[in-house]
């Protein structure tokens, strides 16, 4: 279940009742735990955030085993963006703490915006805030002021989900430092590549890098190269980049490969019985060198002093 801005934050309980089955059935706990709905109802009634201990006491959860199970449930609710943990260790509802949930939209100049669910206006994220974020990340943020252009400015409170695990980019080595410049310009930070993690890539090659350490306020993202695509000017490189950038399936299932393995390059006479056979003509393809299918061709024959296409 996703939760939007303060405007639709009141839909928490309604969505819980409509879309969630009892948490008792979803868990393997041998003890009785309050449902998510009950936890949300309790926090709704509270005027301020509550610690895990106070939540447990209020909802009648006793014993270390019970409180550990409750802690796991609350952390799951936190990951889902239903509740948030403040700096004092208190849990509260996003809409009651003036917080906003949304998706980060990066800009090539380093700053970004938070696209808030259910809101028309985005929150401006400064380049300083974007140091620990990448385009597409889902976060919870709060408003910290108004920037020089009159836009609401936000600060990240919590990262709910990272969007980038595999990134396509161009690999470089400069002055002993190896890094990948992402193909997607909205990912504004270069990805550092430690020694022995570059694989077979050479400087200038397009590669696929797996991020092993996401960025924070002090360090850039770090990763390792898991696939080398080749030189940037190679034929078909644009297609290879697009396939990986948009996660388009490019490998055939085993069942398909097994079926086509029985095909041969010999044509059955029955297949061309009703066709005109022009295989003896010197046809020339007009498809480009990097075309995936060669289905356009021409043939010219001399007629008198000219040629006929």
Secondary structure as UniProt FT lines:
FT   TURN            6..8
FT   HELIX           9..11
FT   HELIX           12..19
FT   HELIX           23..26
FT   HELIX           36..45
FT   HELIX           52..58
FT   TURN            59..60
FT   HELIX           63..79
FT   TURN            80..81
FT   STRAND          83..85
FT   TURN            87..88
FT   STRAND          91..93
FT   HELIX           94..97
FT   STRAND          99..106
FT   TURN            108..109
FT   STRAND          112..116
FT   TURN            117..118
FT   STRAND          123..125
FT   TURN            127..128
FT   HELIX           129..132
FT   TURN            135..136
FT   STRAND          138..146
FT   TURN            148..149
FT   STRAND          152..161
FT   STRAND          166..174
FT   TURN            175..176
FT   STRAND          177..182
FT   TURN            185..186
FT   STRAND          191..193
FT   TURN            195..196
FT   TURN            199..200
FT   TURN            203..204
FT   STRAND          205..213
FT   STRAND          222..231
FT   TURN            232..233
FT   TURN            235..236
FT   HELIX           237..245
FT   TURN            246..247
FT   HELIX           254..260
FT   TURN            261..262
FT   HELIX           269..272
FT   TURN            273..274
FT   TURN            279..280
FT   STRAND          284..285
FT   TURN            289..290
FT   STRAND          297..298
FT   STRAND          301..303
FT   TURN            304..305
FT   STRAND          306..308
//
